[in-house]
Amino acid sequence: MIQIRERITLLRRGILLSKLYKKDGGRRNHFEIIESLLSRSAVMDAFLQDRELEGDFYEWINEQKITENLEYEK
């Protein structure tokens, strides 16, 4: 049975190998590989920032509702 560490290692290798080749099967040059990895990193950063902002937004909405309810009760 393959250990978890070995699975992760194989998955990483697979991902790295997939970055070496284009969809048409041709090899990527160094600049294309770097560009691909950087764009993936930038997309992930934007996604994480959006999720953080979404959480902050819902916190703000909840605070607004609480404030409105307190004012309504007065």
CHARMM-style PDB file with segment names, atoms N, HN, CA, C and O in Angstrom:
ATOM      1  N   MET     1       0.847  -1.183   0.000  1.00  0.00      PROA
ATOM      2  CA  MET     1       0.000   0.000   0.000  1.00  0.00      PROA
ATOM      3  C   MET     1       0.890   1.244   0.000  1.00  0.00      PROA
ATOM      4  O   MET     1       1.893   1.306   0.712  1.00  0.00      PROA
ATOM      5  N   ILE     2       0.511   2.215  -0.799  1.00  0.00      PROA
ATOM      6  HN  ILE     2      -0.304   2.164  -1.378  1.00  0.00      PROA
ATOM      7  CA  ILE     2       1.282   3.449  -0.908  1.00  0.00      PROA
ATOM      8  C   ILE     2       1.002   4.326   0.305  1.00  0.00      PROA
ATOM      9  O   ILE     2      -0.149   4.553   0.678  1.00  0.00      PROA
ATOM     10  N   GLN     3       2.073   4.809   0.908  1.00  0.00      PROA
ATOM     11  HN  GLN     3       3.008   4.624   0.605  1.00  0.00      PROA
ATOM     12  CA  GLN     3       1.943   5.697   2.058  1.00  0.00      PROA
ATOM     13  C   GLN     3       1.498   7.080   1.602  1.00  0.00      PROA
ATOM     14  O   GLN     3       1.641   7.433   0.432  1.00  0.00      PROA
ATOM     15  N   ILE     4       0.962   7.851   2.526  1.00  0.00      PROA
ATOM     16  HN  ILE     4       0.846   7.563   3.477  1.00  0.00      PROA
ATOM     17  CA  ILE     4       0.474   9.197   2.206  1.00  0.00      PROA
ATOM     18  C   ILE     4       1.600  10.059   1.663  1.00  0.00      PROA
ATOM     19  O   ILE     4       1.397  10.797   0.699  1.00  0.00      PROA
ATOM     20  N   ARG     5       2.774   9.982   2.255  1.00  0.00      PROA
ATOM     21  HN  ARG     5       2.939   9.383   3.038  1.00  0.00      PROA
ATOM     22  CA  ARG     5       3.915  10.780   1.800  1.00  0.00      PROA
ATOM     23  C   ARG     5       4.274  10.447   0.358  1.00  0.00      PROA
ATOM     24  O   ARG     5       4.571  11.338  -0.439  1.00  0.00      PROA
ATOM     25  N   GLU     6       4.246   9.149   0.026  1.00  0.00      PROA
ATOM     26  HN  GLU     6       4.005   8.426   0.673  1.00  0.00      PROA
ATOM     27  CA  GLU     6       4.555   8.734  -1.340  1.00  0.00      PROA
ATOM     28  C   GLU     6       3.494   9.235  -2.318  1.00  0.00      PROA
ATOM     29  O   GLU     6       3.820   9.643  -3.432  1.00  0.00      PROA
ATOM     30  N   ARG     7       2.235   9.205  -1.906  1.00  0.00      PROA
ATOM     31  HN  ARG     7       1.970   8.874  -1.001  1.00  0.00      PROA
ATOM     32  CA  ARG     7       1.161   9.728  -2.758  1.00  0.00      PROA
ATOM     33  C   ARG     7       1.361  11.204  -3.048  1.00  0.00      PROA
ATOM     34  O   ARG     7       1.224  11.652  -4.186  1.00  0.00      PROA
ATOM     35  N   ILE     8       1.688  11.958  -1.997  1.00  0.00      PROA
ATOM     36  HN  ILE     8       1.798  11.593  -1.072  1.00  0.00      PROA
ATOM     37  CA  ILE     8       1.907  13.397  -2.169  1.00  0.00      PROA
ATOM     38  C   ILE     8       3.080  13.641  -3.102  1.00  0.00      PROA
ATOM     39  O   ILE     8       3.016  14.509  -3.973  1.00  0.00      PROA
ATOM     40  N   THR     9       4.151  12.879  -2.922  1.00  0.00      PROA
ATOM     41  HN  THR     9       4.203  12.175  -2.214  1.00  0.00      PROA
ATOM     42  CA  THR     9       5.323  13.026  -3.784  1.00  0.00      PROA
ATOM     43  C   THR     9       4.963  12.734  -5.241  1.00  0.00      PROA
ATOM     44  O   THR     9       5.362  13.473  -6.141  1.00  0.00      PROA
ATOM     45  N   LEU    10       4.214  11.665  -5.470  1.00  0.00      PROA
ATOM     46  HN  LEU    10       3.890  11.064  -4.739  1.00  0.00      PROA
ATOM     47  CA  LEU    10       3.804  11.336  -6.843  1.00  0.00      PROA
ATOM     48  C   LEU    10       2.899  12.409  -7.425  1.00  0.00      PROA
ATOM     49  O   LEU    10       3.016  12.751  -8.602  1.00  0.00      PROA
ATOM     50  N   LEU    11       2.002  12.941  -6.612  1.00  0.00      PROA
ATOM     51  HN  LEU    11       1.907  12.663  -5.656  1.00  0.00      PROA
ATOM     52  CA  LEU    11       1.115  14.002  -7.080  1.00  0.00      PROA
ATOM     53  C   LEU    11       1.909  15.251  -7.449  1.00  0.00      PROA
ATOM     54  O   LEU    11       1.650  15.869  -8.482  1.00  0.00      PROA
ATOM     55  N   ARG    12       2.872  15.624  -6.611  1.00  0.00      PROA
ATOM     56  HN  ARG    12       3.082  15.122  -5.772  1.00  0.00      PROA
ATOM     57  CA  ARG    12       3.716  16.790  -6.915  1.00  0.00      PROA
ATOM     58  C   ARG    12       4.469  16.591  -8.219  1.00  0.00      PROA
ATOM     59  O   ARG    12       4.534  17.493  -9.054  1.00  0.00      PROA
ATOM     60  N   ARG    13       5.036  15.405  -8.387  1.00  0.00      PROA
ATOM     61  HN  ARG    13       4.983  14.673  -7.709  1.00  0.00      PROA
ATOM     62  CA  ARG    13       5.768  15.126  -9.629  1.00  0.00      PROA
ATOM     63  C   ARG    13       4.844  15.222 -10.837  1.00  0.00      PROA
ATOM     64  O   ARG    13       5.215  15.764 -11.878  1.00  0.00      PROA
ATOM     65  N   GLY    14       3.647  14.693 -10.682  1.00  0.00      PROA
ATOM     66  HN  GLY    14       3.346  14.254  -9.836  1.00  0.00      PROA
ATOM     67  CA  GLY    14       2.677  14.764 -11.780  1.00  0.00      PROA
ATOM     68  C   GLY    14       2.335  16.196 -12.139  1.00  0.00      PROA
ATOM     69  O   GLY    14       2.243  16.546 -13.315  1.00  0.00      PROA
ATOM     70  N   ILE    15       2.146  17.027 -11.115  1.00  0.00      PROA
ATOM     71  HN  ILE    15       2.221  16.742 -10.159  1.00  0.00      PROA
ATOM     72  CA  ILE    15       1.830  18.438 -11.362  1.00  0.00      PROA
ATOM     73  C   ILE    15       2.993  19.128 -12.049  1.00  0.00      PROA
ATOM     74  O   ILE    15       2.802  19.871 -13.011  1.00  0.00      PROA
ATOM     75  N   LEU    16       4.206  18.882 -11.553  1.00  0.00      PROA
ATOM     76  HN  LEU    16       4.361  18.278 -10.771  1.00  0.00      PROA
ATOM     77  CA  LEU    16       5.378  19.507 -12.169  1.00  0.00      PROA
ATOM     78  C   LEU    16       5.566  19.035 -13.611  1.00  0.00      PROA
ATOM     79  O   LEU    16       5.894  19.837 -14.486  1.00  0.00      PROA
ATOM     80  N   LEU    17       5.363  17.759 -13.860  1.00  0.00      PROA
ATOM     81  HN  LEU    17       5.097  17.108 -13.150  1.00  0.00      PROA
ATOM     82  CA  LEU    17       5.482  17.256 -15.231  1.00  0.00      PROA
ATOM     83  C   LEU    17       4.420  17.862 -16.133  1.00  0.00      PROA
ATOM     84  O   LEU    17       4.682  18.135 -17.305  1.00  0.00      PROA
ATOM     85  N   SER    18       3.228  18.074 -15.600  1.00  0.00      PROA
ATOM     86  HN  SER    18       3.015  17.852 -14.648  1.00  0.00      PROA
ATOM     87  CA  SER    18       2.174  18.676 -16.423  1.00  0.00      PROA
ATOM     88  C   SER    18       2.528  20.104 -16.814  1.00  0.00      PROA
ATOM     89  O   SER    18       2.072  20.599 -17.845  1.00  0.00      PROA
ATOM     90  N   LYS    19       3.336  20.764 -15.998  1.00  0.00      PROA
ATOM     91  HN  LYS    19       3.706  20.362 -15.161  1.00  0.00      PROA
ATOM     92  CA  LYS    19       3.756  22.128 -16.321  1.00  0.00      PROA
ATOM     93  C   LYS    19       4.833  22.147 -17.401  1.00  0.00      PROA
ATOM     94  O   LYS    19       5.048  23.177 -18.041  1.00  0.00      PROA
ATOM     95  N   LEU    20       5.508  21.025 -17.608  1.00  0.00      PROA
ATOM     96  HN  LEU    20       5.333  20.189 -17.088  1.00  0.00      PROA
ATOM     97  CA  LEU    20       6.580  20.980 -18.601  1.00  0.00      PROA
ATOM     98  C   LEU    20       6.058  20.909 -20.033  1.00  0.00      PROA
ATOM     99  O   LEU    20       6.771  21.254 -20.975  1.00  0.00      PROA
ATOM    100  N   TYR    21       4.811  20.459 -20.196  1.00  0.00      PROA
ATOM    101  HN  TYR    21       4.232  20.179 -19.430  1.00  0.00      PROA
ATOM    102  CA  TYR    21       4.276  20.244 -21.537  1.00  0.00      PROA
ATOM    103  C   TYR    21       3.031  21.083 -21.774  1.00  0.00      PROA
ATOM    104  O   TYR    21       2.225  21.301 -20.870  1.00  0.00      PROA
ATOM    105  N   LYS    22       2.891  21.548 -23.009  1.00  0.00      PROA
ATOM    106  HN  LYS    22       3.546  21.371 -23.744  1.00  0.00      PROA
ATOM    107  CA  LYS    22       1.703  22.296 -23.421  1.00  0.00      PROA
ATOM    108  C   LYS    22       0.572  21.313 -23.709  1.00  0.00      PROA
ATOM    109  O   LYS    22       0.776  20.099 -23.717  1.00  0.00      PROA
ATOM    110  N   LYS    23      -0.614  21.850 -23.943  1.00  0.00      PROA
ATOM    111  HN  LYS    23      -0.780  22.837 -23.937  1.00  0.00      PROA
ATOM    112  CA  LYS    23      -1.765  20.987 -24.245  1.00  0.00      PROA
ATOM    113  C   LYS    23      -1.569  20.200 -25.533  1.00  0.00      PROA
ATOM    114  O   LYS    23      -2.092  19.095 -25.682  1.00  0.00      PROA
ATOM    115  N   ASP    24      -0.806  20.779 -26.469  1.00  0.00      PROA
ATOM    116  HN  ASP    24      -0.381  21.677 -26.348  1.00  0.00      PROA
ATOM    117  CA  ASP    24      -0.569  20.085 -27.739  1.00  0.00      PROA
ATOM    118  C   ASP    24       0.566  19.063 -27.653  1.00  0.00      PROA
ATOM    119  O   ASP    24       0.885  18.415 -28.650  1.00  0.00      PROA
ATOM    120  N   GLY    25       1.181  18.911 -26.471  1.00  0.00      PROA
ATOM    121  HN  GLY    25       0.922  19.438 -25.662  1.00  0.00      PROA
ATOM    122  CA  GLY    25       2.242  17.930 -26.282  1.00  0.00      PROA
ATOM    123  C   GLY    25       3.642  18.485 -26.434  1.00  0.00      PROA
ATOM    124  O   GLY    25       4.615  17.793 -26.134  1.00  0.00      PROA
ATOM    125  N   GLY    26       3.766  19.735 -26.899  1.00  0.00      PROA
ATOM    126  HN  GLY    26       2.975  20.297 -27.143  1.00  0.00      PROA
ATOM    127  CA  GLY    26       5.083  20.352 -27.044  1.00  0.00      PROA
ATOM    128  C   GLY    26       5.647  20.778 -25.689  1.00  0.00      PROA
ATOM    129  O   GLY    26       4.908  21.061 -24.747  1.00  0.00      PROA
ATOM    130  N   ARG    27       6.970  20.814 -25.623  1.00  0.00      PROA
ATOM    131  HN  ARG    27       7.571  20.584 -26.388  1.00  0.00      PROA
ATOM    132  CA  ARG    27       7.599  21.215 -24.356  1.00  0.00      PROA
ATOM    133  C   ARG    27       7.533  22.723 -24.174  1.00  0.00      PROA
ATOM    134  O   ARG    27       7.659  23.479 -25.137  1.00  0.00      PROA
ATOM    135  N   ARG    28       7.338  23.150 -22.946  1.00  0.00      PROA
ATOM    136  HN  ARG    28       7.236  22.536 -22.164  1.00  0.00      PROA
ATOM    137  CA  ARG    28       7.367  24.576 -22.614  1.00  0.00      PROA
ATOM    138  C   ARG    28       8.815  24.991 -22.372  1.00  0.00      PROA
ATOM    139  O   ARG    28       9.636  24.194 -21.917  1.00  0.00      PROA
ATOM    140  N   ASN    29       9.113  26.255 -22.685  1.00  0.00      PROA
ATOM    141  HN  ASN    29       8.446  26.902 -23.055  1.00  0.00      PROA
ATOM    142  CA  ASN    29      10.441  26.754 -22.340  1.00  0.00      PROA
ATOM    143  C   ASN    29      10.398  27.272 -20.900  1.00  0.00      PROA
ATOM    144  O   ASN    29       9.333  27.312 -20.283  1.00  0.00      PROA
ATOM    145  N   HSD    30      11.544  27.664 -20.374  1.00  0.00      PROA
ATOM    146  HN  HSD    30      12.409  27.632 -20.875  1.00  0.00      PROA
ATOM    147  CA  HSD    30      11.630  28.086 -18.970  1.00  0.00      PROA
ATOM    148  C   HSD    30      10.716  29.270 -18.670  1.00  0.00      PROA
ATOM    149  O   HSD    30      10.087  29.323 -17.614  1.00  0.00      PROA
ATOM    150  N   PHE    31      10.647  30.206 -19.588  1.00  0.00      PROA
ATOM    151  HN  PHE    31      11.159  30.164 -20.446  1.00  0.00      PROA
ATOM    152  CA  PHE    31       9.815  31.393 -19.362  1.00  0.00      PROA
ATOM    153  C   PHE    31       8.330  31.027 -19.291  1.00  0.00      PROA
ATOM    154  O   PHE    31       7.588  31.577 -18.477  1.00  0.00      PROA
ATOM    155  N   GLU    32       7.909  30.105 -20.141  1.00  0.00      PROA
ATOM    156  HN  GLU    32       8.512  29.658 -20.802  1.00  0.00      PROA
ATOM    157  CA  GLU    32       6.505  29.676 -20.122  1.00  0.00      PROA
ATOM    158  C   GLU    32       6.160  28.949 -18.824  1.00  0.00      PROA
ATOM    159  O   GLU    32       5.070  29.125 -18.281  1.00  0.00      PROA
ATOM    160  N   ILE    33       7.086  28.135 -18.332  1.00  0.00      PROA
ATOM    161  HN  ILE    33       7.972  27.991 -18.774  1.00  0.00      PROA
ATOM    162  CA  ILE    33       6.853  27.427 -17.069  1.00  0.00      PROA
ATOM    163  C   ILE    33       6.743  28.420 -15.922  1.00  0.00      PROA
ATOM    164  O   ILE    33       5.831  28.330 -15.100  1.00  0.00      PROA
ATOM    165  N   ILE    34       7.671  29.368 -15.869  1.00  0.00      PROA
ATOM    166  HN  ILE    34       8.412  29.441 -16.537  1.00  0.00      PROA
ATOM    167  CA  ILE    34       7.653  30.374 -14.801  1.00  0.00      PROA
ATOM    168  C   ILE    34       6.379  31.202 -14.882  1.00  0.00      PROA
ATOM    169  O   ILE    34       5.747  31.467 -13.859  1.00  0.00      PROA
ATOM    170  N   GLU    35       5.996  31.612 -16.085  1.00  0.00      PROA
ATOM    171  HN  GLU    35       6.509  31.397 -16.916  1.00  0.00      PROA
ATOM    172  CA  GLU    35       4.776  32.406 -16.271  1.00  0.00      PROA
ATOM    173  C   GLU    35       3.546  31.633 -15.805  1.00  0.00      PROA
ATOM    174  O   GLU    35       2.661  32.193 -15.156  1.00  0.00      PROA
ATOM    175  N   SER    36       3.497  30.360 -16.135  1.00  0.00      PROA
ATOM    176  HN  SER    36       4.215  29.905 -16.661  1.00  0.00      PROA
ATOM    177  CA  SER    36       2.364  29.524 -15.733  1.00  0.00      PROA
ATOM    178  C   SER    36       2.281  29.403 -14.217  1.00  0.00      PROA
ATOM    179  O   SER    36       1.202  29.530 -13.637  1.00  0.00      PROA
ATOM    180  N   LEU    37       3.413  29.159 -13.581  1.00  0.00      PROA
ATOM    181  HN  LEU    37       4.290  29.055 -14.052  1.00  0.00      PROA
ATOM    182  CA  LEU    37       3.423  29.026 -12.119  1.00  0.00      PROA
ATOM    183  C   LEU    37       3.084  30.344 -11.440  1.00  0.00      PROA
ATOM    184  O   LEU    37       2.363  30.357 -10.443  1.00  0.00      PROA
ATOM    185  N   LEU    38       3.598  31.458 -11.968  1.00  0.00      PROA
ATOM    186  HN  LEU    38       4.185  31.448 -12.778  1.00  0.00      PROA
ATOM    187  CA  LEU    38       3.301  32.764 -11.378  1.00  0.00      PROA
ATOM    188  C   LEU    38       1.836  33.127 -11.546  1.00  0.00      PROA
ATOM    189  O   LEU    38       1.221  33.663 -10.624  1.00  0.00      PROA
ATOM    190  N   SER    39       1.265  32.839 -12.721  1.00  0.00      PROA
ATOM    191  HN  SER    39       1.765  32.403 -13.469  1.00  0.00      PROA
ATOM    192  CA  SER    39      -0.147  33.175 -12.925  1.00  0.00      PROA
ATOM    193  C   SER    39      -1.030  32.323 -12.023  1.00  0.00      PROA
ATOM    194  O   SER    39      -2.036  32.812 -11.508  1.00  0.00      PROA
ATOM    195  N   ARG    40      -0.677  31.072 -11.827  1.00  0.00      PROA
ATOM    196  HN  ARG    40       0.139  30.674 -12.246  1.00  0.00      PROA
ATOM    197  CA  ARG    40      -1.446  30.210 -10.921  1.00  0.00      PROA
ATOM    198  C   ARG    40      -1.358  30.745  -9.502  1.00  0.00      PROA
ATOM    199  O   ARG    40      -2.351  30.756  -8.774  1.00  0.00      PROA
ATOM    200  N   SER    41      -0.171  31.188  -9.110  1.00  0.00      PROA
ATOM    201  HN  SER    41       0.636  31.180  -9.701  1.00  0.00      PROA
ATOM    202  CA  SER    41       0.007  31.757  -7.772  1.00  0.00      PROA
ATOM    203  C   SER    41      -0.806  33.033  -7.615  1.00  0.00      PROA
ATOM    204  O   SER    41      -1.417  33.257  -6.570  1.00  0.00      PROA
ATOM    205  N   ALA    42      -0.817  33.874  -8.650  1.00  0.00      PROA
ATOM    206  HN  ALA    42      -0.321  33.693  -9.499  1.00  0.00      PROA
ATOM    207  CA  ALA    42      -1.573  35.129  -8.593  1.00  0.00      PROA
ATOM    208  C   ALA    42      -3.072  34.857  -8.502  1.00  0.00      PROA
ATOM    209  O   ALA    42      -3.785  35.540  -7.767  1.00  0.00      PROA
ATOM    210  N   VAL    43      -3.549  33.864  -9.244  1.00  0.00      PROA
ATOM    211  HN  VAL    43      -2.969  33.309  -9.841  1.00  0.00      PROA
ATOM    212  CA  VAL    43      -4.968  33.513  -9.191  1.00  0.00      PROA
ATOM    213  C   VAL    43      -5.330  33.003  -7.799  1.00  0.00      PROA
ATOM    214  O   VAL    43      -6.378  33.353  -7.257  1.00  0.00      PROA
ATOM    215  N   MET    44      -4.468  32.183  -7.228  1.00  0.00      PROA
ATOM    216  HN  MET    44      -3.616  31.899  -7.668  1.00  0.00      PROA
ATOM    217  CA  MET    44      -4.728  31.658  -5.888  1.00  0.00      PROA
ATOM    218  C   MET    44      -4.728  32.777  -4.857  1.00  0.00      PROA
ATOM    219  O   MET    44      -5.573  32.789  -3.962  1.00  0.00      PROA
ATOM    220  N   ASP    45      -3.793  33.721  -4.967  1.00  0.00      PROA
ATOM    221  HN  ASP    45      -3.106  33.711  -5.694  1.00  0.00      PROA
ATOM    222  CA  ASP    45      -3.762  34.863  -4.047  1.00  0.00      PROA
ATOM    223  C   ASP    45      -5.044  35.678  -4.144  1.00  0.00      PROA
ATOM    224  O   ASP    45      -5.609  36.075  -3.125  1.00  0.00      PROA
ATOM    225  N   ALA    46      -5.506  35.928  -5.368  1.00  0.00      PROA
ATOM    226  HN  ALA    46      -5.048  35.605  -6.196  1.00  0.00      PROA
ATOM    227  CA  ALA    46      -6.744  36.693  -5.557  1.00  0.00      PROA
ATOM    228  C   ALA    46      -7.933  35.943  -4.969  1.00  0.00      PROA
ATOM    229  O   ALA    46      -8.806  36.553  -4.351  1.00  0.00      PROA
ATOM    230  N   PHE    47      -7.974  34.636  -5.154  1.00  0.00      PROA
ATOM    231  HN  PHE    47      -7.265  34.141  -5.656  1.00  0.00      PROA
ATOM    232  CA  PHE    47      -9.054  33.823  -4.602  1.00  0.00      PROA
ATOM    233  C   PHE    47      -9.071  33.901  -3.078  1.00  0.00      PROA
ATOM    234  O   PHE    47     -10.128  34.072  -2.471  1.00  0.00      PROA
ATOM    235  N   LEU    48      -7.897  33.776  -2.465  1.00  0.00      PROA
ATOM    236  HN  LEU    48      -7.038  33.637  -2.958  1.00  0.00      PROA
ATOM    237  CA  LEU    48      -7.822  33.835  -1.002  1.00  0.00      PROA
ATOM    238  C   LEU    48      -8.210  35.214  -0.480  1.00  0.00      PROA
ATOM    239  O   LEU    48      -8.874  35.320   0.551  1.00  0.00      PROA
ATOM    240  N   GLN    49      -7.805  36.263  -1.175  1.00  0.00      PROA
ATOM    241  HN  GLN    49      -7.265  36.177  -2.013  1.00  0.00      PROA
ATOM    242  CA  GLN    49      -8.187  37.618  -0.768  1.00  0.00      PROA
ATOM    243  C   GLN    49      -9.691  37.812  -0.885  1.00  0.00      PROA
ATOM    244  O   GLN    49     -10.305  38.431  -0.016  1.00  0.00      PROA
ATOM    245  N   ASP    50     -10.290  37.290  -1.947  1.00  0.00      PROA
ATOM    246  HN  ASP    50      -9.791  36.787  -2.653  1.00  0.00      PROA
ATOM    247  CA  ASP    50     -11.743  37.391  -2.116  1.00  0.00      PROA
ATOM    248  C   ASP    50     -12.475  36.682  -0.985  1.00  0.00      PROA
ATOM    249  O   ASP    50     -13.471  37.191  -0.471  1.00  0.00      PROA
ATOM    250  N   ARG    51     -11.989  35.521  -0.601  1.00  0.00      PROA
ATOM    251  HN  ARG    51     -11.180  35.107  -1.019  1.00  0.00      PROA
ATOM    252  CA  ARG    51     -12.636  34.780   0.493  1.00  0.00      PROA
ATOM    253  C   ARG    51     -12.514  35.539   1.802  1.00  0.00      PROA
ATOM    254  O   ARG    51     -13.449  35.566   2.601  1.00  0.00      PROA
ATOM    255  N   GLU    52     -11.352  36.159   2.022  1.00  0.00      PROA
ATOM    256  HN  GLU    52     -10.592  36.136   1.373  1.00  0.00      PROA
ATOM    257  CA  GLU    52     -11.159  36.941   3.242  1.00  0.00      PROA
ATOM    258  C   GLU    52     -12.096  38.146   3.250  1.00  0.00      PROA
ATOM    259  O   GLU    52     -12.711  38.454   4.271  1.00  0.00      PROA
ATOM    260  N   LEU    53     -12.202  38.825   2.107  1.00  0.00      PROA
ATOM    261  HN  LEU    53     -11.702  38.575   1.278  1.00  0.00      PROA
ATOM    262  CA  LEU    53     -13.102  39.975   2.014  1.00  0.00      PROA
ATOM    263  C   LEU    53     -14.558  39.557   2.192  1.00  0.00      PROA
ATOM    264  O   LEU    53     -15.350  40.280   2.796  1.00  0.00      PROA
ATOM    265  N   GLU    54     -14.899  38.399   1.667  1.00  0.00      PROA
ATOM    266  HN  GLU    54     -14.255  37.812   1.177  1.00  0.00      PROA
ATOM    267  CA  GLU    54     -16.268  37.907   1.815  1.00  0.00      PROA
ATOM    268  C   GLU    54     -16.594  37.689   3.291  1.00  0.00      PROA
ATOM    269  O   GLU    54     -17.682  38.036   3.748  1.00  0.00      PROA
ATOM    270  N   GLY    55     -15.654  37.117   4.028  1.00  0.00      PROA
ATOM    271  HN  GLY    55     -14.770  36.835   3.656  1.00  0.00      PROA
ATOM    272  CA  GLY    55     -15.850  36.919   5.464  1.00  0.00      PROA
ATOM    273  C   GLY    55     -16.002  38.240   6.192  1.00  0.00      PROA
ATOM    274  O   GLY    55     -16.866  38.387   7.056  1.00  0.00      PROA
ATOM    275  N   ASP    56     -15.155  39.204   5.840  1.00  0.00      PROA
ATOM    276  HN  ASP    56     -14.452  39.085   5.139  1.00  0.00      PROA
ATOM    277  CA  ASP    56     -15.246  40.536   6.453  1.00  0.00      PROA
ATOM    278  C   ASP    56     -16.582  41.190   6.132  1.00  0.00      PROA
ATOM    279  O   ASP    56     -17.172  41.850   6.987  1.00  0.00      PROA
ATOM    280  N   PHE    57     -17.063  41.010   4.906  1.00  0.00      PROA
ATOM    281  HN  PHE    57     -16.584  40.473   4.211  1.00  0.00      PROA
ATOM    282  CA  PHE    57     -18.333  41.597   4.494  1.00  0.00      PROA
ATOM    283  C   PHE    57     -19.483  41.017   5.320  1.00  0.00      PROA
ATOM    284  O   PHE    57     -20.342  41.759   5.795  1.00  0.00      PROA
ATOM    285  N   TYR    58     -19.499  39.697   5.490  1.00  0.00      PROA
ATOM    286  HN  TYR    58     -18.801  39.094   5.103  1.00  0.00      PROA
ATOM    287  CA  TYR    58     -20.574  39.080   6.263  1.00  0.00      PROA
ATOM    288  C   TYR    58     -20.527  39.502   7.727  1.00  0.00      PROA
ATOM    289  O   TYR    58     -21.570  39.666   8.360  1.00  0.00      PROA
ATOM    290  N   GLU    59     -19.320  39.679   8.269  1.00  0.00      PROA
ATOM    291  HN  GLU    59     -18.473  39.546   7.754  1.00  0.00      PROA
ATOM    292  CA  GLU    59     -19.205  40.195   9.635  1.00  0.00      PROA
ATOM    293  C   GLU    59     -19.798  41.596   9.720  1.00  0.00      PROA
ATOM    294  O   GLU    59     -20.520  41.908  10.667  1.00  0.00      PROA
ATOM    295  N   TRP    60     -19.500  42.435   8.741  1.00  0.00      PROA
ATOM    296  HN  TRP    60     -18.914  42.181   7.972  1.00  0.00      PROA
ATOM    297  CA  TRP    60     -20.018  43.804   8.729  1.00  0.00      PROA
ATOM    298  C   TRP    60     -21.543  43.794   8.620  1.00  0.00      PROA
ATOM    299  O   TRP    60     -22.226  44.546   9.316  1.00  0.00      PROA
ATOM    300  N   ILE    61     -22.077  42.930   7.734  1.00  0.00      PROA
ATOM    301  HN  ILE    61     -21.523  42.319   7.168  1.00  0.00      PROA
ATOM    302  CA  ILE    61     -23.532  42.826   7.571  1.00  0.00      PROA
ATOM    303  C   ILE    61     -24.177  42.412   8.890  1.00  0.00      PROA
ATOM    304  O   ILE    61     -25.199  42.977   9.281  1.00  0.00      PROA
ATOM    305  N   ASN    62     -23.601  41.446   9.573  1.00  0.00      PROA
ATOM    306  HN  ASN    62     -22.771  40.987   9.256  1.00  0.00      PROA
ATOM    307  CA  ASN    62     -24.153  41.002  10.852  1.00  0.00      PROA
ATOM    308  C   ASN    62     -24.122  42.119  11.883  1.00  0.00      PROA
ATOM    309  O   ASN    62     -25.075  42.288  12.644  1.00  0.00      PROA
ATOM    310  N   GLU    63     -23.038  42.881  11.914  1.00  0.00      PROA
ATOM    311  HN  GLU    63     -22.264  42.743  11.296  1.00  0.00      PROA
ATOM    312  CA  GLU    63     -22.954  44.015  12.839  1.00  0.00      PROA
ATOM    313  C   GLU    63     -24.028  45.051  12.522  1.00  0.00      PROA
ATOM    314  O   GLU    63     -24.631  45.624  13.429  1.00  0.00      PROA
ATOM    315  N   GLN    64     -24.265  45.289  11.231  1.00  0.00      PROA
ATOM    316  HN  GLN    64     -23.775  44.823  10.494  1.00  0.00      PROA
ATOM    317  CA  GLN    64     -25.299  46.243  10.836  1.00  0.00      PROA
ATOM    318  C   GLN    64     -26.682  45.766  11.275  1.00  0.00      PROA
ATOM    319  O   GLN    64     -27.494  46.560  11.751  1.00  0.00      PROA
ATOM    320  N   LYS    65     -26.947  44.484  11.116  1.00  0.00      PROA
ATOM    321  HN  LYS    65     -26.288  43.839  10.729  1.00  0.00      PROA
ATOM    322  CA  LYS    65     -28.237  43.935  11.533  1.00  0.00      PROA
ATOM    323  C   LYS    65     -28.424  44.054  13.043  1.00  0.00      PROA
ATOM    324  O   LYS    65     -29.508  44.397  13.515  1.00  0.00      PROA
ATOM    325  N   ILE    66     -27.369  43.771  13.794  1.00  0.00      PROA
ATOM    326  HN  ILE    66     -26.488  43.492  13.410  1.00  0.00      PROA
ATOM    327  CA  ILE    66     -27.445  43.889  15.250  1.00  0.00      PROA
ATOM    328  C   ILE    66     -27.720  45.329  15.643  1.00  0.00      PROA
ATOM    329  O   ILE    66     -28.561  45.592  16.503  1.00  0.00      PROA
ATOM    330  N   THR    67     -27.015  46.263  15.017  1.00  0.00      PROA
ATOM    331  HN  THR    67     -26.332  46.050  14.319  1.00  0.00      PROA
ATOM    332  CA  THR    67     -27.217  47.687  15.314  1.00  0.00      PROA
ATOM    333  C   THR    67     -28.647  48.106  14.984  1.00  0.00      PROA
ATOM    334  O   THR    67     -29.282  48.814  15.766  1.00  0.00      PROA
ATOM    335  N   GLU    68     -29.155  47.676  13.836  1.00  0.00      PROA
ATOM    336  HN  GLU    68     -28.639  47.101  13.200  1.00  0.00      PROA
ATOM    337  CA  GLU    68     -30.530  48.009  13.452  1.00  0.00      PROA
ATOM    338  C   GLU    68     -31.533  47.424  14.443  1.00  0.00      PROA
ATOM    339  O   GLU    68     -32.503  48.088  14.808  1.00  0.00      PROA
ATOM    340  N   ASN    69     -31.305  46.194  14.875  1.00  0.00      PROA
ATOM    341  HN  ASN    69     -30.516  45.655  14.578  1.00  0.00      PROA
ATOM    342  CA  ASN    69     -32.216  45.562  15.833  1.00  0.00      PROA
ATOM    343  C   ASN    69     -32.203  46.285  17.174  1.00  0.00      PROA
ATOM    344  O   ASN    69     -33.249  46.462  17.799  1.00  0.00      PROA
ATOM    345  N   LEU    70     -31.018  46.702  17.615  1.00  0.00      PROA
ATOM    346  HN  LEU    70     -30.169  46.558  17.108  1.00  0.00      PROA
ATOM    347  CA  LEU    70     -30.929  47.435  18.880  1.00  0.00      PROA
ATOM    348  C   LEU    70     -31.646  48.773  18.785  1.00  0.00      PROA
ATOM    349  O   LEU    70     -32.333  49.179  19.723  1.00  0.00      PROA
ATOM    350  N   GLU    71     -31.492  49.459  17.660  1.00  0.00      PROA
ATOM    351  HN  GLU    71     -30.934  49.129  16.898  1.00  0.00      PROA
ATOM    352  CA  GLU    71     -32.169  50.744  17.467  1.00  0.00      PROA
ATOM    353  C   GLU    71     -33.679  50.548  17.364  1.00  0.00      PROA
ATOM    354  O   GLU    71     -34.451  51.380  17.841  1.00  0.00      PROA
ATOM    355  N   TYR    72     -34.094  49.460  16.748  1.00  0.00      PROA
ATOM    356  HN  TYR    72     -33.467  48.784  16.360  1.00  0.00      PROA
ATOM    357  CA  TYR    72     -35.519  49.186  16.590  1.00  0.00      PROA
ATOM    358  C   TYR    72     -36.168  48.888  17.948  1.00  0.00      PROA
ATOM    359  O   TYR    72     -37.314  49.265  18.191  1.00  0.00      PROA
ATOM    360  N   GLU    73     -35.419  48.205  18.832  1.00  0.00      PROA
ATOM    361  HN  GLU    73     -34.488  47.898  18.635  1.00  0.00      PROA
ATOM    362  CA  GLU    73     -35.942  47.859  20.150  1.00  0.00      PROA
ATOM    363  C   GLU    73     -36.089  49.071  21.058  1.00  0.00      PROA
ATOM    364  O   GLU    73     -36.891  49.048  21.990  1.00  0.00      PROA
ATOM    365  N   LYS    74     -35.330  50.122  20.801  1.00  0.00      PROA
ATOM    366  HN  LYS    74     -34.678  50.141  20.043  1.00  0.00      PROA
ATOM    367  CA  LYS    74     -35.402  51.330  21.641  1.00  0.00      PROA
ATOM    368  C   LYS    74     -36.621  52.069  21.364  1.00  0.00      PROA
ATOM    369  OT1 LYS    74     -36.862  53.113  21.971  1.00  0.00      PROA
TER     370      LYS     74
END
